[in-house]
Amino acid sequence: MYPLLWLFLPWLTLPAPSTGPLSQQPLQACWTRQVKPIQNRYLRFSYNEQRYELEHSAEPWQQTPYEAKGVFWVNAANFRQTDTLYHLIRKKTYLDKTQASPQALLLLKPGEDKVAPVTRAMLEEQPIQTARYSPVSLIDYCYRQRIALDRKQSTADQACYTTTINQTIVSLFIRRADGLLTHLTTLQADELLGDVRSTITYHDYIPLGSSLQPTRTTIDKVNGKLHDQVQLSLGTLTAEAPHLIDTPANFQLQTADTPEPTAQVEKYNNHVYFINLPHTDDKVMMVEFANFLLVAEAPLTSRNGELIIREARRIAPTKPIRYFVFGHHHPHYLGGIRPFVHKGATILCSPGNEAYVKYLIEAPHQLQPDSLALDPKALKLEGVGTHRTITDGLLTLEIYLIGRQSAHTNDYLIYYFPGEQLLFEDDSVWIARTGAPAKASARQVGLYEAIEQLGLPVRTIIQSWPVSDYGVKTVIPFADLKASMPVK
């Protein structure tokens, strides 16, 4: 049920291997018991699913719950699915469909009416994506690819087979006693969270025809932080699966969009600089004090953090980056935090985020090592509290926690320069560059009320994100914010 497109895949047409040596027997036994009896027929199951996702929530690790139900049809080469997804907080229902075959896989995402674009990486990981519902495609892939026994992870009771699909390391664990797949693990690199392991465990096998199939799946995701469950029912073997989606004309794999990271420095005055990153649509603030630098925000990845540090060095080559601070915990603001720890900067942290910052800094990054993984350094962490002043006696920066008042996150910080009457914030003001002002959002109201309650004489607001997308102002006269407030 994820965005994918299959064209012809060579592994689907490889001849089945003959009986191999002892090291291959458990995988062959698993394929014989779970995949071979299906042949060109389909397993059909109804299901109910509980799923949890990490989204743009108010606090780190806050989970967004979903319930889903639907029907899927699967065999070694094909997967089709209709799904109804219910957002338990928003009370909204989304529909989606998936249709995979050896020639094509099409997806209608939740809430969309057009077939989604698909990259080759998404295509290659299709057997992994369907494994939360049924493992037959992944078992068949490993069997036909003749994946060797992983002796390091195998035990007397379980045989393990490990391979890499795209950039995901997949390990299948097969019980030697009966040749059934008990569970599988995936390990992949996440730019923010590091090396992320998930485990899919299969329970309650039943006979369908001459095959054995699991009817309950538990999924432990993100190094055990999230737990999903899929319960199957009404399992049958059918001769055909329904046609769900028509292939659009000229539909083909898309090239992954990986724009080259670039930076553009914008000097606000002799002390305040903004480093614009067009490839992420962010504006990073660098403040030059008499003997040190402060950087606020680093979007998405360690690579961007390194880029910001290089630009800061060009602006003030002799001054160390003493502080790094992020306005709230979403990836656009602290995703590039790790290089700053490597450079010895003190991380300024809003209340309640200490454990999350420590997790991000200590998380293994073996699959895609960054500077901190290659050369570990100790984390230096200081709290902001509700208010923190950074000054060299001449220039003063005030950092305020407005938290829940932001109507966005509970850890929201804003930055204020009293001498310049300048306020820098992350993503609170959404005033269009052109046209009549729209009704003020809750975020705009929250920021305005916070400024008024703090008694800050603000002349100009500068926003970190978005810079170019969405058609909103990045440099906002305070008068514009005030004018957008609802009439009381």
Secondary structure as UniProt FT lines:
FT   HELIX           10..13
FT   HELIX           22..24
FT   HELIX           25..34
FT   HELIX           36..38
FT   TURN            39..40
FT   STRAND          42..54
FT   TURN            60..61
FT   STRAND          63..74
FT   STRAND          79..87
FT   TURN            88..91
FT   STRAND          92..100
FT   STRAND          105..108
FT   TURN            110..111
FT   HELIX           120..124
FT   HELIX           126..130
FT   TURN            131..133
FT   HELIX           136..144
FT   TURN            145..146
FT   TURN            151..153
FT   STRAND          158..165
FT   TURN            166..167
FT   STRAND          168..175
FT   TURN            176..178
FT   STRAND          181..190
FT   TURN            191..193
FT   STRAND          194..208
FT   TURN            209..210
FT   STRAND          211..221
FT   TURN            222..225
FT   STRAND          226..238
FT   TURN            249..250
FT   STRAND          264..267
FT   STRAND          272..277
FT   TURN            278..281
FT   STRAND          282..288
FT   STRAND          293..296
FT   HELIX           302..315
FT   TURN            317..318
FT   STRAND          321..325
FT   HELIX           331..334
FT   TURN            335..336
FT   HELIX           338..342
FT   TURN            343..344
FT   STRAND          346..349
FT   TURN            351..352
FT   HELIX           354..362
FT   HELIX           371..374
FT   STRAND          381..383
FT   TURN            385..386
FT   STRAND          387..391
FT   STRAND          396..401
FT   HELIX           403..406
FT   TURN            410..411
FT   STRAND          413..417
FT   TURN            418..421
FT   STRAND          422..425
FT   HELIX           442..454
FT   STRAND          460..463
FT   HELIX           469..471
FT   STRAND          475..477
FT   HELIX           478..483
//
